[in-house]
Amino acid sequence: QAEDGIRDATGGLVGSEMCIRDSTTIEFDLDEAQKIRLSAHNMMGQEVAELAHRHFQKGKHSIYWNLPELPSGHYFFRFTTDKSSEVMPFIVIMQNR
């Protein structure tokens, strides 16, 4: 049985901090159809973006995120399904625009 959650390029659950510059693609795999919510938060817990909040079918999915004008710093994704919730930290490294 597959484990729900955010995955890296090799299909493993992401557990370490990743660095993002301008955009990223978040991949996840669901073992059954369900509603998910994927959001990004600053370290104070304030939501800075909602990437998804809808029903997804069973299987592999990806969500592309073109970062808004976020300052460089530490953030985290919150991935919530009907059954669980997990958090994954990330760092924004902005290039001069």
Disulfide bonds with the S-S distance in Angstrom:
none
